[in-house]
Amino acid sequence: MGEWSLVIFTILMQTAIGAYLWATLMKSRKQERDFNKNNIAILALTAVAMIVSLMHLGTPSGALRALLNVKSSWLSREILFSGAFFGLVFITVLGDKLKLNGSQKVLLGWVTSVVGLLSVFSMSKLYMSSIIPAWNSRTTMLDFFVTTIVLGGIMLLVTSLKELEGEVAKLSIVMAAAVLIHAAVFPSFVAGLGAGTAAAQTSAMKLAQAYGGMLILRWVLVLGGVGLVILSQYKKQQESTYIYLALAALVLGQIAGRYIFFAVGVARGVGVI
Amino acid sequence: MTQKGFYFDMTACIGCKTCQIACKDKNDLKVGVLYRKVSSFEGGKFPKPWMYHLSMSCNHCAKPKCVENCPTGALYKRADGIVAQDIEKCIGCKYCIWSCPYGAPQYKEDQGKVGKCDMCADLLDKGENPACVDACVMRVIQYGELDELKQKYQGTQDLAVLPESNITKPSVLINAKPVAEKGA
């Protein structure tokens, strides 16, 4: 498994984009929220993600050339939208210094969110356009968007719990719903691989055997994580303790999930139809 | 645009791998990197065991997923249909390797880039043959305009051991043993 850089890149980008999207939604409900801490954390995560992604390349010095085939390559589009997202977050952080007015900030918020979502969409299509059946599935897109919603949500909770007063319950319900939909679809995804081509069957076998224990742990952590977020609303005294525990569970669970995603990918090829 | 392709006569191939070695020599490839590879398949049981060999390189597909997915445009299709590579542009992202159903693009660790069969375009441009074609002792590998090869020889793009040809429309014609045919 030599894809650690991609595990980290995809997880960090999706977390940052999700946190920005959630912040924009929450701001639309109450203008005076500014989520400064969240914005700076997003900028840092996006910067780290892009630097780590270079480690995947055999020739990192040529990274900018990855933008040359936007007309047909989802990888080019992923880099384009991820880079644009970074730039727009940077402008968001500088918002006050640049003397942006209220409506300009709202516009910036939505434009950045849409660019972020396009980045997650491109990232999904990149893997869906491969010759690897375990990735070449709509479940990849579901996985990536669920990660965006869930890790983005927990990041906003951690950075801005006070500013979110009164909204945490709603946020936690959306996060739980996203995880439950993913969990509900996952068994049929594995069954589909099991009934597929030889490469797909090899992936299904890896999911059931070599990575079976890790897969169970992953779902326990992710389901437990959203459970802790919901529970935090019933234990207001220790709300932040529960939120931090949820952060640990969700981050570990999603990293395990993404590790498994890369580890079980088997390409079709000569003799491996 | 025309389309060059390879013809491979499986019925006469003896699996000597001379094509593989000639290719490796021509392209000066390191251990583990092969632009053309001979795979052998066997099965059945007495009194009807079977075996066949398949020599395969890049198939210079009509719909190459590697070219479509390459983020830098390093992989491109020449006017004669050959899927060629501008090595200077390659950044070693390996997305072409995840895109090809035939395992043609190969990662070269020492260079941090990917390389692949270009049908010995440099030799073709000088009026010579690809190294594998000239090296084959059984004369089972031919190349040329795919349309002309199809007029001259019988063959298929679909074998039991290959992903469906409609994924990338490979420019290859294989005269298959009956046991290697799809659904056999």
Interface residues (C-beta under 8 A of the other chain):
Chain A: H56 L57 G58 T59 P60 G62 A63 R65 A66 L67 L68 N69 S72 S73 W74 L75 S76 I79 L126 S129 S130 I131 I132 T197 A267 R268 G269 V270 G271 I273
Chain B: K37 S39 F41 L54 M56 K65 V67 E68 N69 C70 P71 T72 G73 A74 K89 C90 I91 G92 C93 K94 Y95 I97 W98 S99 C100 P101 Y102 G103 Y107 K108 E109 Q111 G112 K113 V114 A160 V161 L162 P163 I167
